[in-house]
Structures are given as C-alpha cells and as structure tokens.
Amino acid sequence: QLKNEEVSPLIHGTAYIRRYTPDARILFSNGQTKRYSSTVAYSVEPLMDRKELSDKCRACGVGDPGLILNICAGGGKMEPVSLRNIDAYQKMVELPDFTSSCKMDVRERLLEYYSENAENDTLDHYLRQIDYVEFAKVNKVLLIEVMISRGMYDIAFDLLTRYGFEHVDVGHLVRLTSRMISKMEGREDEELLLLSAYVFRKGKYDERTLSYLVAYFNGSLSEMVNIRMSAKAFYVETYPIDERILMRAMFIRRPVEEGPEILEHYIHEAGKKKVIKAYLIFSANAAFMGGKQLDGFIAKNIAADVDRGEEMDIVCRLALLKYYSEKDELTIHEENQLDSLLEECAARGLRFRFLQNLPGPYLTQYQLEDKVFVEHMAS
C-alpha cells in the first residue's frame, strides 16, 4: 500500500523494523542491487502491542502514514470502514505516501460507507472537501447519488453536468431536479432542462419539474404533447407550451389529435391572434386538401370569423363548406352561412364533389344534381 520502502540496518544479526501489517514483505539486501527473500532464514518477534500503541498515538493526533496503514489494515487485510477508523481512511486518500491503487480502493470503500450511512450528518464536512475528480474515477454514479442523498445538490448537479446522468438512480435525479429548479428560482438553464427532460422520459417527475418543462421545453412534437398531457393531469397551467405545440405542428405540417383542445385552451388564455389565425388555416387546409375531418371547435371559430367578416384564406371557407356538407342536420344559422358560401363558390366557378352530399334543394338551386365530378387532389 505504501509507495516507498523502509530500510533498516542489520547489526549483529538483528534489525529493528517498523512492520505496519502482517503481510508486509521483508527483503534482505547485500547493500548493492541484489535482494533476497526465501533464501535467508529469519524470525520475527513483535516488541510492542499493536492495538494499545495505535490507540495512544491516535489520541495524540499522530498522522504518520505507517500508523494510518496499521489502523486500517493492521490485522492483515483492509478492515471495514466504521466510525472507529473512518478518520484514518480519510487521511489515507489525502497523503502522498500511498499508492494510487490503494487510494482507489479506499475511495470506493468510503463511497460505499457514505452511501450506507446517509443519515450520519457528521460526514458532510469531509464530503465538501474531497477531491471529486479522483472519487469520480472510482465510481461517479455512486458519488453523485451520495451527494444527492446528503443534500449537496450544487455539487451533485456540477458532477452531473461533467460526467452525465446515465445509470444514476432516477429517484435521486427527480429529487435533484426539483431542488435545483427551486434553487435557480425557475430560471432557464440548459443543463437543468436536459435533466428535467431525461427524468420525464423515464416516467418520473413532480409538479415542479412539469412546470419547468412546460415553461422551457422545446423538443419534438410528440414529447411536447406528452408533457402537456402530464402537466394537465397535475393541474399545471399549460399555456406556455400550448403555443410551442401549435407552432411546431404547423412548422412540420403534422396535425395532432389534441390540436383543437390545445387551441381552445390557448384562445381561452388570450393567446396571440396571429397564431390562432394561422392554426385555423392549417387545420382548414388539412381538412380540405388532406382529407382530415374538420373538428367542430375549429369549424365554430371559422364560422365566427365569417360572421364578423374578417379577412381569411379561402381554404377556411371551403373547409367550412365541406364540414356543413357532411353534417346530418344544420341550424338556421348554419344554413344561412351555407347559402352564402355556395353563392361565393358559384361566383368563382368552383365546384366540388362533396357538394353532391348537400340536400336536394341546394343541388337544384345551384344545378348540381345532374353533374358528374372528376377530382384530382394535387399535393
């Protein structure tokens, strides 16, 4: 375990050596380069009681490397870390006299002890002073989990940003995520956002994590929809992510099943009129050109815009016309709008196959009953 040899002179066949552990190797030298072990007969006679002396030295605050080694491995092998010897183990990793392999073994033993004794507050002072880089070389996952369990969230988060969070217990990560969001007072942080998204994908989160993701996450459309659904289940306000979902759906031109519900909430929360109009056009285009069923809420908003005489893309009015042609029953208001929309189509010379689904009087009025329609839908 010690880096360097200790040399003792042999006088009249006797040498007084400091032997800290029973398995320490004794070699004989000719004073030059040759060493001998098994070819020289010798006997060993202890002169002092190991335990009695080591206890007295420790009481005096002696920090000799040999004494420390004797405390930790004086019985022939490394003893389990305990309150009785933990101070010696802690000194062992700090002193330059011990080999790197010995220090690595000791660091792992210390980490395991800290992990198993998380309720012991007396360890915190030492943990804040250790060389985290060296301990991470032994077991970075266990080191991070120890720091989280000890409530040292700043240090744990710094280690995560440096070494990653794969293989760290998700329960520990959720705890860390929630505490760091609170500590940063909800401010956006790239690393914290990555951590929040990671624990969410693992199916573990709390209300604070969901609120943070709703506020800042801007990933794939499906992930944002999943976050919104989970946030809604926790009664977390979803307005911040609603707009990003609507915008992303329009950007990649992929309608989502939850789109109308999201739009309704977005309108209720006084969302941007420009975004609302754009999503109505997007939905109308998907219904009229893409063969999708126009949602009733979308149709209701388009109809309201028609009543107000607001400027809109013609595809909105055509999608509304198609929507009315597919309804089994129409209200008086819807019939009046249908008449108006049909007049516009007639004036523009527009004819569509779905118009044949209209009741007989409309077919006669606009001379559609004896027509055969051939349509080609271009992308």
GILIN-V432941 format. One record per pair of residues at least 12 apart in sequence whose C-alpha atoms are under 7 Angstrom apart, sorted by sequence separation. I is the first residue (numbers start at 0). GAP is how many residues later the second one is. D is the distance in Angstrom with one decimal. If there is no record, write none. Layout:
BEGIN
((I;GAP;D) (I;GAP;D))
END
This chain:
BEGIN
((143;12;5.3) (355;12;6.8) (53;13;6.8) (71;13;6.7) (92;13;6.9) (195;13;6.2) (70;14;6.8) (92;14;7.0) (213;14;6.9) (301;14;6.7) (143;15;6.7) (71;16;6.8) (70;17;6.9) (71;17;6.8) (88;17;6.7) (195;17;6.9) (320;17;6.4) (176;18;6.9) (279;18;6.5) (176;19;6.3) (67;20;5.4) (224;20;7.0) (241;20;6.0) (320;20;6.5) (352;20;5.5) (209;21;5.7) (223;21;6.5) (298;21;6.0) (144;23;6.9) (152;23;6.2) (67;24;6.9) (147;24;6.5) (213;24;6.2) (220;24;6.3) (241;24;6.4) (173;25;6.4) (210;25;6.4) (214;25;5.5) (140;26;6.8) (172;26;6.9) (185;26;6.7) (213;26;6.1) (214;26;6.5) (140;27;5.5) (144;27;6.5) (152;27;7.0) (206;27;6.4) (213;27;5.2) (220;27;6.3) (238;27;6.2) (80;28;6.9) (106;28;6.1) (147;28;6.5) (187;28;6.8) (220;28;6.8) (80;29;6.9) (169;29;6.5) (293;29;6.4) (324;29;6.8) (107;30;6.1) (160;30;6.6) (173;30;6.7) (177;30;6.1) (284;30;6.1) (287;30;7.0) (324;30;6.4) (106;31;6.9) (110;31;6.9) (114;31;5.4) (117;31;6.4) (173;31;6.0) (177;31;5.9) (283;31;6.2) (287;31;5.0) (325;31;6.9) (64;32;6.7) (80;32;6.5) (110;32;6.5) (113;32;6.6) (117;32;6.3) (176;32;6.9) (249;32;6.6) (280;32;6.9) (283;32;5.1) (286;32;6.2) (321;32;6.6) (324;32;5.7) (245;33;6.9) (324;33;5.3) (103;34;6.2) (259;35;6.9) (280;35;5.9) (283;35;5.3) (259;37;6.5) (259;38;6.6) (19;46;5.9) (19;49;6.5) (20;49;6.0) (19;50;4.9) (20;52;6.3) (21;52;6.9) (20;53;4.7) (21;53;6.9) (22;53;5.9) (19;54;6.2) (20;54;6.7) (21;54;5.2) (20;55;5.7) (2;94;5.7) (1;95;5.8) (2;95;5.3) (1;96;4.4) (2;96;5.2) (0;97;5.6) (1;97;5.8) (0;98;5.6) (0;101;5.5))
END
